[in-house]
Amino acid sequence: MSDDVRSQAIQRLHQRRGLLNYVLGGVIVCLFMIAIWFFTGQGYFWPGWVIGGFVLGALGYGVNSMMNKPFTDEQIDREIHKGS
């Protein structure tokens, strides 16, 4: 296995771990917001806005991390030639 393939696999693992950390952090923050809402009168469910924001962020993060393909040598060479 080449070092390039290994480094790409490690990068994908880091992205997945980052997504997991984002989701876990979001769950903790959302639960805290729901607790505030619950103990302050339970009127309009404003934590829904926070939850919606975290869901959109998680979807964006997930799409980016799962659909992110490694660059081909042709793409890299083309970018090198643009810069010089």
N, C-alpha and C positions, 0 to 999 in steps of 0.2 A: 504494500500500500504506500503510495507516495505521500510526501509531507503535505502537498497541496490538498489532496483529498481529505487527509486527516484534519488539517486546519479548517477546511470548510465544514466538516462534520462537527468539530468543536464549536465553531461559530453558530451553527444551527442549534446546538444544545444550549448555548448561552442565551440565544433568543427565546427558546422555549422556557427556560428557567426564568427569564425576565418576564415573560407573559404570566407564568404562575405567580411570581411575586406581585405583579400588578393586580392580578385578580384577588389574591389573598388580602393585599392592602386595601383594595376596594371594598371587599366584604366587611372588613373591620370598620372602615370609615362609614359605610352605609348602615351597619348595625348601630354605630354610635349615633348617627343622625336620626335613625328610627327611635332610638331610646330617648333622645332629646324631644322629638315630636310627641312620643308617648307620655312623657312626664310633664309636658307643658300644655296639655289640654286636648290633644288629638283632634284638632280642627282640620283645616285643609292639609292634605298629605303632601307637604312640600319636599320631603325626602325623595319623592319620586323623581324630581329634577336632578338630584345628586346621583341617584341610581341610574337614571337614563344617561347621564354624562359618562359615568363609569362604564356602562355597557357599550356605548359608542366607542369609547377609548379602547376597551378590550377587543372589540371587533376589529378596529383599525390595527391594533398591535398584532392580533392574531393573523389577520390577512397578510400583514407585512412579514411576519416571521415565518409563516407556513408557505407562502407563495414566493418567497425570496429565493431566486435561483442563482447559482454561481455564474459569474461572468465567463464568457467564452474567450479564448485567446484572440479571436477576430475582433471582438468588442474592445478588448484591452489594447490591441495594436492600433485600432482606429482612434481611440481616445488619446493614445500617446502621440499619434501623428497630428491630431488637432491642436495639441498644446505646444508643438514645436514649430 
